[in-house]
């Protein structure tokens, strides 16, 4: 997948994020923008040192490939799908503007890889479906602005690690037998933004985040001249998360 397509995907996900935020703000806006009295919901919600919640969301995972200097067959095509995420939130308040967050979650995703090698004569040889189930554990620093009535924007960044339960890393079979293999453990850095919405009964937080692997995740085929992996120098995940947090 090229940079232009990845940017287009990011723009589409951002449009979805903005649409959801607008819907979530509707109730708050009717009370705050069209009346003189500004009513603050959950005024003491952020005072406790520790708070908890749960997360539902969507994800779109991609692969970024670096190729060896002598690779001539062309780029590997990545066809992505929209996956699902579910998790928990543990938040530690540092002060009015900084919070430390632990967000363990399980993410489900699928990617289809099309290899361009001219040796392949059928889709069975050139196509690999990569289904992944990750246990994803981010540790993030949340930096918020001052609360404005019932709205508080923020940016967030940090590091994370994941366990790919579908990696096939220890499988002795490789692409010759139709098995695409990845490393089980991967580390990432993450950066994103969101907005806290203080509703009448709970705090609702939509956010969007970019996730970028810091290491090579490919397990090469047993044959060093494999038509599937011999041209790949590095394969790393990148993805977009849209999360909805309820506290």
C-alpha positions in Angstrom: 0.0 0.0 0.0 1.4 3.4 -1.0 1.7 6.5 1.1 -1.1 8.3 -0.8 -3.6 5.5 -0.1 -2.6 5.4 3.5 -3.2 9.2 3.8 -6.6 8.7 2.1 -7.5 6.0 4.7 -6.5 8.3 7.5 -8.7 11.1 6.1 -11.7 8.8 5.8 -11.2 7.6 9.4 -10.9 11.2 10.6 -14.2 12.1 8.8 -15.9 9.2 10.7 -14.4 10.4 13.9 -15.6 13.9 13.4 -19.1 12.7 12.5 -19.4 10.7 15.7 -18.1 13.6 17.8 -20.7 15.9 16.3 -23.5 13.4 17.2 -22.2 13.0 20.7 -22.0 16.8 21.2 -25.6 17.4 20.1 -27.1 16.9 23.6 -24.5 19.0 25.3 -24.7 21.7 22.6 -28.4 22.2 23.0 -28.0 22.9 26.7 -24.9 25.1 26.4 -25.1 27.0 23.1 -28.8 27.8 23.0 -29.3 28.8 26.7 -27.7 31.5 28.8 -27.0 29.1 31.7 -24.0 26.9 31.3 -24.6 23.7 33.3 -21.6 21.6 34.1 -22.2 17.9 34.2 -20.2 15.7 36.5 -18.3 18.6 38.1 -16.2 16.4 40.4 -15.7 13.5 38.0 -12.0 14.1 37.4 -11.1 14.7 41.1 -10.3 11.0 42.2 -6.7 9.9 41.7 -7.8 6.7 40.0 -10.7 6.0 37.6 -11.8 3.2 35.3 -13.8 2.6 32.2 -14.2 0.4 29.2 -13.4 0.8 25.5 -15.2 -0.1 22.3 -13.7 0.8 18.9 -12.7 0.1 15.4 -9.3 -0.4 13.8 -7.7 -0.6 10.4 -4.3 -2.3 10.3 -1.8 -2.0 7.4 1.7 -3.3 6.7 4.7 -1.1 5.7 7.3 -3.0 3.6 10.9 -2.1 3.1 12.5 -4.1 0.2 16.0 -5.3 -0.4 18.0 -3.4 -3.0 17.8 -6.2 -5.6 14.0 -6.5 -5.4 12.5 -6.1 -8.9 9.1 -7.7 -8.7 7.1 -4.7 -7.4 5.3 -3.8 -4.2 3.2 -6.3 -2.2 -0.4 -5.1 -2.2 -2.2 -4.9 1.1 -6.0 -5.1 1.2 -7.3 -4.0 4.6 -10.5 -4.4 6.4 -12.1 -2.6 9.4 -11.6 -4.6 12.6 -13.1 -4.4 16.1 -11.5 -3.6 19.4 -12.7 -4.1 23.0 -10.8 -3.2 26.2 -10.6 -1.7 29.6 -9.2 1.6 30.9 -7.2 2.4 34.0 -6.6 6.1 34.5 -4.2 7.7 37.0 -4.7 11.5 37.5 -1.4 13.4 37.9 -3.0 16.9 37.9 -5.7 18.8 36.1 -3.8 18.5 32.8 -1.9 15.2 32.8 -3.1 11.7 33.2 -1.4 8.3 32.8 -3.5 5.7 31.1 -3.3 1.9 30.8 -5.6 0.6 28.1 -5.4 -3.2 27.7 -7.6 -4.4 24.8 -8.2 -7.2 22.4 -8.2 -6.3 18.7 -9.4 -8.4 15.8 -8.3 -7.6 12.2 -7.7 -9.1 8.8 -5.3 -8.2 5.9 -5.0 -9.7 2.5 -1.5 -9.7 0.9 -1.1 -10.1 -2.9 2.5 -11.0 -3.9 3.6 -9.8 -7.4 6.2 -12.5 -8.1 5.9 -13.6 -11.8 6.4 -17.2 -10.8 2.9 -17.4 -9.4 0.3 -18.7 -11.8 -2.8 -18.7 -9.5 -4.4 -16.7 -6.7 -3.8 -19.7 -4.4 0.0 -19.0 -4.7 -0.1 -15.2 -4.7 -2.7 -14.4 -2.1 -2.3 -14.8 1.6 -5.1 -13.9 4.1 -3.6 -12.7 7.4 -6.1 -12.9 10.2 -4.8 -11.5 13.5 -6.0 -11.4 17.1 -3.9 -9.1 19.2 -3.7 -8.6 23.0 -2.7 -4.9 22.8 -1.4 -3.1 25.9 -0.7 0.7 25.6 0.8 2.9 28.3 -0.1 6.5 27.4 0.3 10.0 28.6 -2.8 12.1 28.2 -2.3 15.9 28.0 -5.6 17.9 28.3 -6.6 21.5 27.9 -8.7 23.3 30.5 -12.2 22.0 30.7 -14.7 24.3 28.8 -18.2 23.7 30.2 -18.7 20.0 29.3 -15.9 19.6 26.8 -12.2 18.9 27.3 -9.9 18.2 24.2 -6.6 16.4 24.7 -3.7 14.8 22.9 -2.3 11.4 23.8 1.0 9.6 23.1 3.0 6.7 24.4 4.3 3.2 23.8 2.6 -0.2 23.6 3.2 -3.9 23.2 1.1 -6.6 21.7 0.9 -10.4 21.6 -0.3 -11.7 18.2 -2.3 -14.9 19.1 -2.5 -15.8 15.4 1.2 -15.2 14.5 2.1 -18.7 13.4 5.7 -17.9 14.5 6.4 -21.4 15.7 4.7 -23.2 12.8 7.2 -25.3 10.9 5.1 -24.7 7.7 5.7 -21.5 5.7 4.3 -20.0 2.5 5.1 -23.0 0.5 2.4 -24.7 2.5 0.1 -21.7 2.5 1.1 -20.4 6.0 2.1 -16.8 6.4 4.2 -16.3 9.6 4.7 -13.3 11.8 6.5 -12.7 15.1 4.3 -13.0 18.2 5.5 -10.0 20.2 5.7 -6.4 18.8 6.4 -3.0 20.3 4.8 0.2 19.0 4.7 4.0 19.5 1.3 5.7 19.4 0.0 9.2 19.1 -3.4 10.7 18.8 -6.1 13.1 20.0 -9.6 13.1 21.3 -12.2 14.9 23.3 -13.8 14.3 26.7 -17.5 14.9 26.7 -19.2 15.2 30.1 -22.7 13.9 29.7 -25.4 13.8 32.3 -24.7 10.3 33.6 -21.2 9.5 32.4 -18.1 10.7 30.5 -17.9 9.7 26.9 -14.5 10.0 25.1 -14.1 9.5 21.3 -10.5 9.4 20.2 -8.4 8.6 17.1 -4.9 7.2 17.3 -2.1 6.2 15.0 -0.1 3.0 15.9 3.3 2.3 14.4 5.5 -0.8 15.0 9.1 -0.3 15.9 10.5 -3.7 14.8 10.5 -6.2 12.0 7.5 -8.6 12.3 8.2 -11.0 9.4 9.3 -14.6 10.0 11.0 -15.4 6.6 10.3 -18.6 4.8 12.6 -21.6 5.3 13.9 -21.3 1.7 16.1 -18.1 1.5 15.1 -17.8 -2.2 11.3 -17.9 -1.3 9.2 -16.0 -3.9 7.1 -14.7 -1.0 9.7 -13.3 1.5 13.1 -13.2 -0.1 12.7 -9.6 -1.4 11.4 -8.2 2.0 14.0 -6.5 4.2 11.5 -5.4 6.9 7.7 -5.7 7.5 6.1 -3.6 10.2 2.5 -2.8 11.2 0.9 0.6 11.1 -2.7 1.2 11.9 -5.5 3.6 12.9 -7.6 3.1 16.0 -11.0 4.9 16.6 -11.9 4.3 20.2 -15.0 5.2 22.2 -14.4 5.2 26.0 -17.1 5.1 28.6 -16.4 6.1 32.2 
